[in-house]
């Protein structure tokens, strides 16, 4: 088994986030998991912090908890995100505020605090979950605000990778296609699968496997790893 790390996972109460938590625990790592609705934990290797990741105070509590309980932060998985598909002119100010709060503020505050801690350790890894719609816009899925925010994370990932490469800190992203998760009702799966060159949706494990790979890939940084059934290659 690899040396135990301390992993922070946002958006961790369901779907890909919850599966990521389980996967890291199964590898013998210690995890701090956060979401608005996450339940308390009785597992000695898992601490949960409930709160809105878009608030700076939540980010502070999460990182402080990781350091108080486990002494360090080795990996931050920025999984929290929301997606609203609408024609561009139909987005409301509330839509814009909600998406930017989770997708951008939720990345900014906690990543800043995590990097500060990782600099003290001279090691660390940030992995963010984005979307292949950034690379391959699709007229069936109008999603300008996803591209605005998640495209920003792709760019920030490369910038962080270069800024902190000499500090022993890596930054990568996983760029999914459409994944079978609680976000998508089962009756939509056939139509959503058809949007991928491979003709099917991805599974949550496909994304978790990519996160685990990047976390173990010591010479990989600044990578946007597409796990999208070929979407980013074209149609």
C-alpha positions in Angstrom: 0.0 0.0 0.0 1.2 3.5 -0.8 2.1 5.9 2.0 -1.0 7.4 3.6 -2.0 10.8 2.3 -4.5 13.4 3.5 -7.0 14.1 0.8 -9.6 16.9 0.8 -12.7 16.3 -1.4 -15.3 19.0 -2.1 -18.9 18.2 -3.3 -18.4 14.9 -1.4 -21.8 13.8 -0.3 -23.0 12.1 -3.4 -22.1 11.1 -6.9 -18.5 11.3 -8.1 -17.4 13.1 -4.9 -18.7 10.4 -2.6 -17.2 7.7 -4.8 -13.9 9.5 -4.8 -13.9 9.6 -1.0 -14.5 5.8 -0.8 -11.8 5.1 -3.3 -9.2 7.1 -1.4 -10.2 5.5 1.9 -9.9 2.1 0.3 -6.3 2.9 -0.6 -5.6 3.6 3.1 -5.6 7.4 2.8 -7.3 9.8 5.3 -10.0 12.1 3.9 -11.6 15.4 4.8 -14.9 15.5 2.9 -17.2 18.5 2.5 -20.5 19.5 1.1 -23.6 21.4 2.1 -25.4 18.3 3.4 -22.7 15.8 4.3 -23.4 13.6 7.3 -21.0 13.2 10.3 -18.5 10.4 10.1 -17.6 7.7 12.6 -14.7 6.5 10.5 -11.4 7.5 12.2 -9.9 8.1 8.7 -12.8 10.3 7.5 -13.8 13.7 8.8 -16.7 15.6 7.3 -17.3 19.4 7.2 -20.7 20.6 6.3 -21.0 24.0 4.6 -21.3 26.0 1.3 -17.9 25.7 -0.5 -18.6 29.0 -2.2 -18.1 30.7 1.2 -14.6 31.6 2.3 -15.4 30.5 5.9 -16.2 27.0 4.8 -13.0 26.7 2.9 -11.1 27.8 6.0 -12.9 25.3 8.2 -12.1 22.5 5.8 -8.4 23.2 5.6 -8.1 23.9 9.3 -9.9 20.6 10.0 -7.5 18.7 7.8 -4.4 20.2 9.6 -5.9 19.8 13.1 -6.9 16.2 12.6 -4.3 14.9 10.2 -1.5 17.4 10.2 -1.2 18.2 6.5 -3.0 18.4 3.1 -1.5 16.3 0.3 -4.3 16.4 -2.3 -7.2 18.7 -3.0 -10.0 17.3 -5.2 -12.1 20.3 -6.4 -15.2 18.3 -7.3 -18.0 20.6 -6.2 -19.7 22.1 -9.2 -23.2 22.9 -10.6 -24.4 22.8 -14.1 -27.4 24.6 -15.6 -28.1 24.1 -19.3 -30.0 27.0 -20.7 -29.9 29.2 -23.8 -27.5 32.0 -23.0 -30.1 34.8 -23.0 -32.3 32.8 -20.5 -29.7 32.7 -17.7 -30.9 34.8 -14.8 -28.8 36.8 -12.4 -29.6 34.1 -9.8 -28.3 31.4 -12.2 -25.1 33.4 -12.7 -24.6 34.0 -9.0 -25.1 30.3 -8.1 -22.8 28.9 -10.8 -20.0 31.4 -10.2 -20.3 30.9 -6.4 -19.8 27.2 -6.5 -17.6 26.7 -9.6 -15.3 29.7 -9.2 -15.5 30.8 -5.5 -15.6 27.2 -4.5 -12.3 26.6 -6.4 -10.6 29.9 -5.4 -10.9 30.0 -1.6 -10.1 26.4 -0.8 -7.3 26.1 -3.4 -5.6 29.2 -2.1 -5.6 27.8 1.4 -4.5 24.3 0.3 -1.6 25.7 -1.7 -0.4 27.8 1.3 -0.2 24.5 3.3 1.3 22.6 0.4 4.1 25.2 0.2 5.0 24.6 3.8 5.2 20.8 3.0 7.0 21.4 -0.3 4.6 18.9 -1.9 1.0 18.6 -2.9 -1.5 18.0 -5.7 -4.6 19.9 -6.9 -7.0 18.1 -9.2 -10.2 19.9 -10.4 -13.2 18.4 -12.2 -14.2 20.4 -15.3 -16.1 19.5 -18.5 -15.4 18.5 -22.1 -18.0 21.1 -23.2 -15.2 23.6 -22.7 -13.4 22.0 -25.7 -16.3 20.8 -27.7 -19.4 23.0 -27.4 -22.6 21.2 -28.4 -25.8 22.8 -29.7 -27.8 20.1 -27.9 -26.4 21.3 -24.6 -26.4 25.1 -24.3 -23.9 25.7 -21.5 -22.1 29.1 -21.8 -21.8 29.4 -18.0 -20.3 26.0 -17.7 -17.7 26.9 -20.3 -17.1 30.3 -18.7 -16.4 28.8 -15.2 -15.0 25.4 -16.0 -13.0 26.8 -18.9 -11.5 29.1 -16.4 -10.5 26.2 -14.2 -8.8 24.5 -17.1 -6.7 27.6 -17.7 -6.1 28.1 -13.9 -4.9 24.5 -13.7 -2.1 25.1 -16.2 -1.2 28.4 -14.6 -1.0 26.8 -11.1 1.1 23.9 -12.5 3.7 26.4 -13.8 3.7 28.8 -10.9 4.2 26.0 -8.3 6.2 23.4 -10.2 9.4 24.3 -8.4 7.6 24.0 -5.1 6.8 20.4 -5.5 3.1 21.1 -6.1 1.2 19.6 -9.1 -2.1 20.8 -10.6 -4.2 18.8 -13.0 -7.8 18.5 -14.2 -10.2 15.8 -15.2 -12.5 16.9 -18.0 -15.5 14.5 -18.1 -18.1 13.9 -20.8 -21.6 13.2 -19.5 -21.4 10.8 -16.6 -24.1 8.5 -15.1 -24.6 10.2 -11.7 -27.6 11.5 -9.6 -27.5 14.6 -11.8 -29.1 12.7 -14.8 -32.4 10.8 -14.6 -32.2 7.3 -16.0 -34.7 8.1 -18.8 -32.2 10.6 -20.3 -29.3 8.1 -20.5 -29.9 6.9 -24.0 -30.1 10.4 -25.5 -27.1 11.6 -23.4 -25.1 8.6 -24.4 -25.6 9.4 -28.1 -23.8 12.7 -27.6 -20.5 10.8 -27.2 -18.6 9.3 -30.2 -18.4 6.0 -28.2 -22.2 6.0 -28.0 -22.6 5.8 -24.3 -22.3 7.8 -21.1 -19.4 7.5 -18.8 -19.5 5.8 -15.4 -18.6 7.5 -12.1 -15.8 5.0 -11.7 -14.2 6.3 -15.0 -13.8 9.7 -13.4 -12.6 8.3 -10.0 -10.0 6.2 -11.8 -8.7 9.3 -13.6 -8.4 11.2 -10.3 -6.5 8.3 -8.7 -4.2 8.0 -11.8 -3.4 11.8 -11.7 -2.8 11.6 -8.0 -0.2 8.9 -8.4 1.4 10.3 -11.6 4.3 12.2 -10.0 5.7 13.6 -13.4 2.3 14.8 -14.7 1.3 18.4 -14.1 -0.7 20.9 -16.0 -2.7 18.1 -17.7 -6.3 18.3 -18.7 -7.2 14.6 -18.8 -10.3 14.1 -21.0 -12.5 11.2 -19.9 -15.3 11.8 -22.3 -15.9 8.9 -24.7 -14.1 10.9 -27.5 -16.0 14.1 -27.2 -12.9 16.3 -27.1 -11.6 14.7 -30.2 -14.6 15.9 -32.3 -17.8 14.6 -33.8 
